[in-house]
Amino acid sequence: MPVSQKSPQGVASIVVTLLVLLLACEDALAQGRGGGRRRGGGGGVDLSPIRNDRYSDLPSGAYDLVKGNEQTFNRLPLPIRSYVLNSLAAWDDFFPREKERFRYFFARAGEVSDGDLREAFGEAIAGIFPRRMGPRQRRDGGDGQGIGRRQGPGRRGGMGQRGDSARRRHQSPDIQIMPEQRARIDTAFNRFVYKGVDFPPALLAIAIMPGKTGTSDSTFNDSLIAQGTLLQTAPAPDLTKRWLATLLTGRDDALKGDKLVHPTLFEYHNRAIKDKTRARTLALYMDDSAPPERSTHRKYRKFGPLSVRASSLTGAAETVRQALDEARSDGRSQAFIENVVYPTLDPKKLKITKTVKDKVLSRLIVRTLLSSDRNLKLKNSFLSSLAFACLPRAQPDLMLLQLADSPDSRRTIEQLREIVQGHHRYRNRTTLAVLDAAAGRALLLGPDMPAGLRVAESLSPRDLSATLFGLGNVDAEFAQGKPVDFAFRN
């Protein structure tokens, strides 16, 4: 029969045959070395790279980082290799500072000797050993090279496949690191990476607004006050968005209608530094009493902070609540909820990506909502939990946390204080400013603040703003006001 007259069944048969041949060729090429380029007598054929090594399960950016520093990676002690691989599995959920941390590590590790590496991590990895394989594991282990090689005498990989390469990659190096050991490695890792690094000053401000039940006088206790400088008559004018706008801009005329007309503390900072990632400045607001995210000033409007408004997440919190209520009413176990329900609640489904453009932060918000039923109320518990998660990971130079006045405010302050004192980026270079608008007081805690000092003189909002600008080492071009000198006596 002429080709032009072939039946539809014949054409379909030819198409299927071609597809089978194509898949067979692709499978054969995938078994080559690396799979990226197949060389033969007639020249080479370029194919998309097929990963086939112990790093293959890493996200793309992490894979490129390790492969680009493979020689350095292979010089590391086995427990550190395991720590690095396990950590980099979360690469897609890293903030810029977290990615920077591993880039710094490989750069520094490549410059030192093996002896220096052993000295840097010897104490942290003491007592951590590779798991000993049982007889069957040793018999089936093979030479661990490539795909399709026989594993043991006359054996193929598990279940008759061409070698269980994914399993081998996960177990290479096969090290079990306990939580307390990981904490030691974390400390040694950061000490090694950041030795000699001089971080810029940091400012963390907590703005406590009046709660529904009025003002509680429990925000500061005597122990906390003894650690810093208490401004007994801090400015507490009208408690709307204008109050925060004034503090952030250092201008009484900060707002024009619903627009912020002067640059903020965050915008001044972001425009002045080379690193333009918005995670360097972070604002976590409670509700609509917060000022606009960025100003309309033409020189600064592109440099607003990475911000979250809890009030914009009402729909997301309700979707999570309904999903959990449905699963619980059906008698589902917590394990089922974590493994089946949680994965369906992503930022896109919860419509968080419409208000929070940063993918890493949006996923962190979802995890914060899921971590506690209290967080679904989108009040202090949610914002505090989000701040605790963001601070050591995003490591912002400037952060503002807005809370409602409540008995748990002091606990949040103390927990943030502990993070600041224990973190390599913040220790001895951070001012924690608690602005208690509810009580008209402010407490400044930090290396430049006299401990136990109480100041009774009255301050204008602009002067307090200028003081915060100075403590954050921010040059505010259009701000008004004068920093009070007691803030820098030390």
C-alpha positions, 0 to 999 in steps of 0.5 A, spaced: 500 500 500 502 506 498 505 510 504 500 516 502 494 511 503 496 508 510 491 506 515 490 510 521 492 504 525 498 503 521 500 510 522 499 510 530 503 503 530 509 507 526 509 513 531 508 508 537 515 504 535 518 511 534 517 513 541 519 506 544 526 507 540 527 514 542 525 512 549 530 506 549 536 511 546 535 515 552 535 510 557 541 507 554 545 514 554 542 515 561 547 509 563 553 513 560 558 516 564 554 522 567 549 522 561 551 529 559 555 528 553 555 521 549 561 520 545 562 515 539 566 514 533 561 519 529 562 525 534 558 527 540 551 529 541 549 534 546 544 532 551 541 536 557 545 534 563 543 528 567 545 528 574 548 521 577 552 522 583 551 523 590 549 530 590 543 529 585 538 530 590 540 537 591 536 543 589 539 546 583 543 552 586 546 547 592 548 542 586 552 547 582 555 550 589 557 543 591 559 541 584 563 547 583 567 546 589 567 539 589 575 538 590 574 542 597 568 538 599 572 532 598 577 534 603 572 536 609 571 531 614 566 526 613 561 529 618 562 536 615 560 533 609 554 530 611 552 536 615 553 540 609 549 535 604 543 535 609 543 542 610 543 544 603 537 540 601 533 546 604 536 550 599 530 553 596 527 555 603 534 559 604 534 567 605 540 570 601 544 570 608 543 563 609 546 562 602 551 567 603 553 563 609 555 556 605 558 560 599 563 563 604 564 557 607 567 554 601 571 560 599 574 559 606 575 552 606 578 552 599 584 557 602 586 553 608 590 546 609 587 540 611 590 541 618 586 547 619 580 544 617 581 538 622 583 544 628 576 548 626 571 542 627 575 537 631 572 538 637 565 539 634 565 532 630 568 528 636 564 522 637 561 522 630 562 516 626 560 513 620 555 507 621 557 500 620 554 496 615 551 489 616 554 483 612 548 484 607 549 491 606 557 490 605 555 484 600 550 488 596 554 495 597 558 494 590 563 499 588 558 505 588 560 507 581 555 509 576 548 506 574 548 499 572 554 496 575 553 489 579 552 489 586 555 483 589 556 477 586 551 476 580 546 481 583 543 487 580 540 493 585 535 492 589 528 489 586 532 487 580 533 495 578 540 498 575 543 499 582 539 503 587 543 510 586 538 514 590 539 510 596 546 510 595 547 518 594 542 519 601 547 515 605 554 518 602 557 519 607 552 515 612 553 519 618 548 520 623 548 526 627 544 527 633 541 534 635 546 536 640 552 534 635 549 538 630 548 544 635 556 543 636 557 543 628 553 549 627 557 553 632 564 551 629 561 552 622 559 559 624 565 561 627 569 558 622 565 562 616 565 568 620 572 569 623 574 576 622 567 578 619 565 585 622 558 585 621 554 592 621 550 595 627 543 592 627 537 595 630 531 591 632 525 595 634 518 592 637 512 597 637 507 595 642 500 598 641 495 599 646 491 592 647 483 591 647 483 591 654 487 597 655 494 598 658 498 593 662 504 595 666 508 588 665 512 590 659 518 591 663 520 588 669 526 591 674 531 585 671 530 588 664 530 595 665 537 594 669 540 591 662 538 598 658 536 605 658 529 607 660 526 613 657 520 614 662 517 619 658 517 617 651 513 620 646 506 617 645 502 621 641 496 619 637 496 612 636 494 611 629 499 609 623 501 616 623 505 615 630 509 609 627 510 613 620 513 619 624 518 614 628 520 611 621 521 617 617 523 622 623 518 627 620 511 630 623 508 630 616 510 623 614 503 622 611 499 625 606 493 622 606 494 615 605 501 616 602 508 616 605 511 622 602 518 621 606 523 615 606 523 611 611 529 608 616 528 602 611 529 605 605 535 609 607 538 603 609 537 599 603 538 605 598 545 606 601 548 598 601 550 594 595 546 588 597 539 590 595 536 584 597 530 586 601 531 581 606 536 586 609 530 590 612 524 586 615 517 589 618 512 585 621 505 589 622 499 587 626 494 591 622 492 597 618 495 601 623 501 600 620 504 606 615 504 604 608 510 599 606 514 604 602 514 612 600 512 615 594 519 619 594 522 618 587 529 616 589 527 611 595 521 608 593 524 602 590 527 600 597 522 598 601 522 593 606 520 586 606 514 586 610 508 582 612 501 585 615 498 580 619 491 582 617 492 581 610 492 573 611 485 572 614 483 568 608 489 564 609 488 563 616 481 561 615 483 556 609 488 552 614 483 552 620 477 549 615 482 544 613 485 542 620 477 542 622 475 537 617 481 532 618 480 532 625 472 531 625 474 525 620 478 522 626 485 523 622 491 522 626 496 528 627 501 524 623 496 524 617 495 531 618 502 532 617 504 528 611 497 529 607 494 535 609 499 540 610 503 539 603 496 541 600 496 548 604 502 551 600 502 559 599 499 559 592 493 555 595 492 560 601 493 566 596 499 568 600 503 570 594 498 576 592 501 580 598 507 577 600 512 576 594 518 573 597 517 566 596 521 564 601 518 568 606 511 566 604 513 559 605 515 560 612 509 564 613 505 557 612 509 553 616 508 559 622 501 558 621 501 551 621 505 550 627 500 552 632 492 554 633 494 560 636 498 563 630 491 562 626 488 568 630 494 572 627 495 576 633 501 577 638 503 569 637 503 569 630 507 575 629 512 573 635 513 566 632 514 569 625 519 574 628 523 568 632 523 564 625 526 570 621 531 573 625 536 568 625 535 566 618 534 572 614 538 576 619 535 583 617 540 589 619 533 593 621 527 589 623 520 592 626 515 588 630 509 591 631 505 587 637 499 589 641 500 590 649 498 584 652 501 580 658 505 576 653 509 582 650 515 581 655 516 574 654 517 576 646 522 581 648 526 576 652 526 571 647 528 576 642 533 578 647 536 571 647 536 570 640 540 577 639 545 575 645 546 568 642 547 569 634 553 570 631 551 576 627 547 580 632 551 579 639 555 585 641 552 589 635 545 590 636 540 595 639 533 592 641 529 598 642 522 597 645 517 602 644 511 602 649 506 606 646 501 604 650 505 606 656 509 612 653 515 609 655 521 606 651 527 601 653 533 601 649 538 595 650 544 594 647 552 595 647 552 603 646 546 603 652 548 605 659 545 599 663 540 601 669 539 609 666 533 612 667 531 618 663 526 623 665 526 628 660 521 629 655 522 627 647 519 629 641 517 623 636 522 626 631 528 626 637 526 619 638 526 617 631 533 620 630 536 616 636 534 610 632 537 612 626 543 613 629 543 606 633 542 603 626 547 607 623 542 610 618 544 616 614 537 619 614 537 625 608 530 628 610 529 626 617 528 632 622 530 631 630 536 631 634 539 624 637 539 624 644 546 624 647 545 619 652 544 614 647 551 614 645 555 615 652 558 608 652 
